[in-house]
Amino acid sequence: MPIEVTRMTEADIDGAIDTIQQAFANDPYNHWVYPDRSKFSPVRNRVSLTLRCRWGINHGLFYVARDTTNRSKILGCAMWLPSHPPSQPQSWSLYLSFWWLWFGQIRMNLWYGRGGLSTARYWIWKARQAEAQSQLWTSEKGYYFCNIVTVLPEVQGKGVGRALMEAVLEKADKEGVWCYLESSRKDPNVAIYERFGFKLVKEMDCQEGEGEDGKITLYCMMREPRLIGEGVTDGKTDSSASDGKAVSS
């Protein structure tokens, strides 16, 4: 299957969201942060993801993959946050974009409500994530953060995930920049990402209350930049995993 990976455009957003919602339907993090599935609103989730995609088109590294023989269908998408050296100040345009995104989310919540989102769990995750990144992110060049990578279930194992990952991994290698991600599944995702050069560096527990149903473990993985030409360790590597946080507050 000939696969083409391109930067996301406004015209790609609906197809990308269709892919995300299908791939994340049974994701452990998705079920943890939306514990009452009877209140989950696909419409509200689509609005939230639309806001995120529009932000990413201008400020992130958001990609879509399609079969060149059927370009109308998005087979997978990846949302990366670009690296930013911690010693450099944030640009005004990026700073203002975060405020614009926040106001958009406020308007969304006033109109649609929370759609079943547990804000307590969301902020527990954000706090644990900030702690993990503060501990792990030590490079002066910053990190490429793979926030979401997802592939339609029917085309997993056909090279779509690999093409999406390599779009940024090759860039990171050329620049000598580390990459980072958080997986919501240990099996099989950790082994899949290891073939791309990622290593498991931390198991991040997020807990609300005392019961097991209030706990989720996310697997923090990091990848050291490779010398050009090293490639992946397994020529058959393909990401059939779906990882990321397809939610907003």
CORRA-V830549 format. One record per residue. N is the residue number from 0. PSI is psi in whole degrees, -180 to 180 (999 if undefined). OMEGA is omega in whole degrees, 0 to 359 (NA if undefined). Layout:
BEGIN
n->N psi->PSI omega->OMEGA
n->N psi->PSI omega->OMEGA
END
This chain:
BEGIN
n->0 psi->118 omega->179
n->1 psi->121 omega->185
n->2 psi->135 omega->177
n->3 psi->129 omega->177
n->4 psi->126 omega->180
n->5 psi->161 omega->174
n->6 psi->142 omega->180
n->7 psi->142 omega->174
n->8 psi->171 omega->178
n->9 psi->-39 omega->181
n->10 psi->-19 omega->182
n->11 psi->-13 omega->192
n->12 psi->-49 omega->182
n->13 psi->-44 omega->179
n->14 psi->-38 omega->178
n->15 psi->-41 omega->180
n->16 psi->-38 omega->175
n->17 psi->-44 omega->180
n->18 psi->-47 omega->181
n->19 psi->-47 omega->184
n->20 psi->-36 omega->177
n->21 psi->-46 omega->185
n->22 psi->-28 omega->184
n->23 psi->9 omega->184
n->24 psi->-35 omega->182
n->25 psi->22 omega->181
n->26 psi->134 omega->182
n->27 psi->-43 omega->179
n->28 psi->-41 omega->180
n->29 psi->-43 omega->180
n->30 psi->-30 omega->179
n->31 psi->-43 omega->184
n->32 psi->-17 omega->172
n->33 psi->71 omega->188
n->34 psi->-31 omega->178
n->35 psi->94 omega->186
n->36 psi->-20 omega->179
n->37 psi->-21 omega->181
n->38 psi->-5 omega->182
n->39 psi->131 omega->182
n->40 psi->106 omega->176
n->41 psi->-31 omega->180
n->42 psi->-48 omega->179
n->43 psi->-41 omega->178
n->44 psi->-37 omega->178
n->45 psi->-41 omega->178
n->46 psi->-44 omega->179
n->47 psi->-46 omega->181
n->48 psi->-32 omega->176
n->49 psi->-44 omega->177
n->50 psi->-44 omega->181
n->51 psi->-42 omega->180
n->52 psi->-41 omega->180
n->53 psi->-36 omega->175
n->54 psi->-45 omega->185
n->55 psi->-32 omega->178
n->56 psi->-37 omega->183
n->57 psi->-28 omega->190
n->58 psi->-10 omega->181
n->59 psi->-167 omega->174
n->60 psi->82 omega->183
n->61 psi->127 omega->185
n->62 psi->154 omega->171
n->63 psi->152 omega->178
n->64 psi->141 omega->177
n->65 psi->157 omega->173
n->66 psi->126 omega->184
n->67 psi->-16 omega->177
n->68 psi->-9 omega->178
n->69 psi->76 omega->189
n->70 psi->-8 omega->184
n->71 psi->-16 omega->186
n->72 psi->129 omega->175
n->73 psi->120 omega->182
n->74 psi->-25 omega->181
n->75 psi->164 omega->177
n->76 psi->157 omega->178
n->77 psi->137 omega->179
n->78 psi->109 omega->179
n->79 psi->143 omega->170
n->80 psi->130 omega->184
n->81 psi->158 omega->178
n->82 psi->148 omega->178
n->83 psi->115 omega->179
n->84 psi->127 omega->183
n->85 psi->-23 omega->181
n->86 psi->-13 omega->181
n->87 psi->138 omega->179
n->88 psi->151 omega->177
n->89 psi->139 omega->180
n->90 psi->154 omega->179
n->91 psi->-38 omega->181
n->92 psi->-40 omega->178
n->93 psi->-42 omega->179
n->94 psi->-46 omega->180
n->95 psi->-31 omega->180
n->96 psi->-34 omega->178
n->97 psi->-39 omega->176
n->98 psi->-41 omega->179
n->99 psi->-41 omega->177
n->100 psi->-42 omega->180
n->101 psi->-44 omega->178
n->102 psi->-38 omega->177
n->103 psi->-39 omega->178
n->104 psi->-36 omega->177
n->105 psi->-46 omega->178
n->106 psi->-41 omega->179
n->107 psi->-45 omega->182
n->108 psi->-35 omega->178
n->109 psi->-34 omega->184
n->110 psi->-44 omega->187
n->111 psi->-11 omega->187
n->112 psi->-165 omega->183
n->113 psi->-12 omega->177
n->114 psi->32 omega->180
n->115 psi->-3 omega->180
n->116 psi->129 omega->174
n->117 psi->104 omega->182
n->118 psi->-31 omega->178
n->119 psi->-46 omega->180
n->120 psi->-38 omega->179
n->121 psi->-46 omega->183
n->122 psi->-26 omega->171
n->123 psi->-46 omega->178
n->124 psi->-45 omega->181
n->125 psi->-38 omega->179
n->126 psi->-44 omega->179
n->127 psi->-38 omega->179
n->128 psi->-44 omega->179
n->129 psi->-40 omega->178
n->130 psi->-45 omega->181
n->131 psi->-46 omega->182
n->132 psi->-35 omega->177
n->133 psi->-36 omega->180
n->134 psi->-40 omega->191
n->135 psi->-30 omega->186
n->136 psi->100 omega->183
n->137 psi->-6 omega->183
n->138 psi->137 omega->179
n->139 psi->-11 omega->178
n->140 psi->-9 omega->184
n->141 psi->-170 omega->186
n->142 psi->142 omega->166
n->143 psi->122 omega->186
n->144 psi->112 omega->176
n->145 psi->98 omega->184
n->146 psi->-39 omega->177
n->147 psi->134 omega->165
n->148 psi->127 omega->185
n->149 psi->147 omega->183
n->150 psi->140 omega->177
n->151 psi->137 omega->183
n->152 psi->-37 omega->186
n->153 psi->-13 omega->179
n->154 psi->13 omega->176
n->155 psi->143 omega->182
n->156 psi->8 omega->182
n->157 psi->16 omega->174
n->158 psi->1 omega->182
n->159 psi->-49 omega->180
n->160 psi->-40 omega->179
n->161 psi->-45 omega->180
n->162 psi->-40 omega->179
n->163 psi->-42 omega->180
n->164 psi->-45 omega->186
n->165 psi->-22 omega->178
n->166 psi->-36 omega->180
n->167 psi->-33 omega->180
n->168 psi->-40 omega->178
n->169 psi->-39 omega->178
n->170 psi->-43 omega->179
n->171 psi->-41 omega->180
n->172 psi->-42 omega->180
n->173 psi->-34 omega->183
n->174 psi->-9 omega->182
n->175 psi->39 omega->184
n->176 psi->139 omega->177
n->177 psi->159 omega->174
n->178 psi->155 omega->185
n->179 psi->145 omega->173
n->180 psi->166 omega->175
n->181 psi->120 omega->180
n->182 psi->139 omega->179
n->183 psi->-5 omega->177
n->184 psi->135 omega->175
n->185 psi->-45 omega->178
n->186 psi->130 omega->0
n->187 psi->7 omega->194
n->188 psi->-41 omega->183
n->189 psi->-44 omega->179
n->190 psi->-36 omega->179
n->191 psi->-48 omega->182
n->192 psi->-29 omega->177
n->193 psi->-32 omega->179
n->194 psi->-20 omega->175
n->195 psi->-2 omega->180
n->196 psi->0 omega->178
n->197 psi->151 omega->175
n->198 psi->140 omega->177
n->199 psi->122 omega->184
n->200 psi->-15 omega->181
n->201 psi->138 omega->170
n->202 psi->115 omega->188
n->203 psi->107 omega->181
n->204 psi->131 omega->174
n->205 psi->122 omega->188
n->206 psi->128 omega->170
n->207 psi->121 omega->182
n->208 psi->-157 omega->185
n->209 psi->-16 omega->183
n->210 psi->158 omega->179
n->211 psi->-28 omega->180
n->212 psi->-11 omega->178
n->213 psi->11 omega->185
n->214 psi->141 omega->171
n->215 psi->140 omega->175
n->216 psi->127 omega->176
n->217 psi->145 omega->187
n->218 psi->108 omega->182
n->219 psi->127 omega->183
n->220 psi->144 omega->181
n->221 psi->152 omega->181
n->222 psi->122 omega->176
n->223 psi->140 omega->179
n->224 psi->142 omega->182
n->225 psi->158 omega->171
n->226 psi->141 omega->181
n->227 psi->130 omega->178
n->228 psi->-11 omega->180
n->229 psi->-40 omega->178
n->230 psi->-174 omega->178
n->231 psi->162 omega->184
n->232 psi->-15 omega->183
n->233 psi->116 omega->183
n->234 psi->-16 omega->181
n->235 psi->3 omega->185
n->236 psi->130 omega->173
n->237 psi->138 omega->180
n->238 psi->102 omega->172
n->239 psi->9 omega->178
n->240 psi->155 omega->171
n->241 psi->114 omega->184
n->242 psi->154 omega->174
n->243 psi->-179 omega->182
n->244 psi->91 omega->185
n->245 psi->50 omega->182
n->246 psi->165 omega->167
n->247 psi->165 omega->184
n->248 psi->999 omega->NA
END
